[in-house]
Amino acid sequence: PDLTTVRLHETDATDEASGLLRPLVQLESVDLRFCQRLTDASVKDISNLRKLEFLNLQFFRRWNDAGFAGLRSYGNFRRFIVGNIAYATPGLLH
């Protein structure tokens, strides 16, 4: 069966690691909470996952407006968890 869930929470994942998600187009759930080394560059890999319904970005430290703006128009999420972000423009996530 195809891989549908990836949990990288509390790992030392980098933008290079997020690139490994790119070919996994069947992913429905990605948990990246506490992956504090990921930056805005990783949004390109995540936004290509068109079946993605669940994304957890809690405790991200290196994402800002550019990263969240890249996901803003993505409308497939059933659950999109964001919290304790180091920086984001007010209103960007609404």
Residue pairs with C-beta under 8 A, 6 or more apart in sequence:
2 26
3 24
3 26
3 27
4 26
4 27
4 28
4 29
4 51
5 27
5 28
5 29
5 30
5 31
6 21
6 24
6 27
6 29
6 30
6 31
7 30
7 31
8 17
8 30
8 31
8 32
8 35
9 31
9 32
9 33
9 34
9 35
9 56
10 33
10 34
10 35
11 17
11 34
11 35
12 35
12 37
13 32
13 35
13 37
13 38
14 37
14 38
15 37
15 38
15 39
15 41
15 42
18 32
18 38
18 41
18 42
18 45
18 46
19 45
21 27
21 30
21 45
21 46
21 49
22 45
22 48
24 49
25 48
25 49
25 50
25 51
26 51
27 49
27 51
27 52
28 51
28 52
28 53
28 54
29 52
29 53
29 54
29 55
30 46
30 49
30 52
30 54
30 55
30 56
31 54
31 56
32 38
32 55
32 56
32 57
32 60
33 56
33 57
33 58
33 59
33 60
33 81
34 58
34 59
35 60
36 59
36 60
36 61
36 62
37 62
38 60
38 62
38 63
39 62
39 63
39 67
40 62
40 63
40 64
40 66
40 67
40 70
42 67
43 63
43 66
43 67
43 68
43 70
43 71
44 70
46 52
46 55
46 71
47 70
47 71
47 74
50 76
51 76
52 74
52 76
52 77
53 76
53 77
53 78
53 79
54 77
54 78
54 79
54 80
55 71
55 77
55 79
55 80
55 81
56 81
57 63
57 80
57 81
57 82
57 85
58 81
58 82
58 83
58 84
59 83
59 84
59 85
60 82
60 84
60 85
60 86
61 85
61 86
62 86
63 85
63 86
63 87
63 88
64 87
64 88
65 88
65 89
65 92
68 82
68 88
68 92
68 93
69 92
71 80
72 92
72 93
82 93
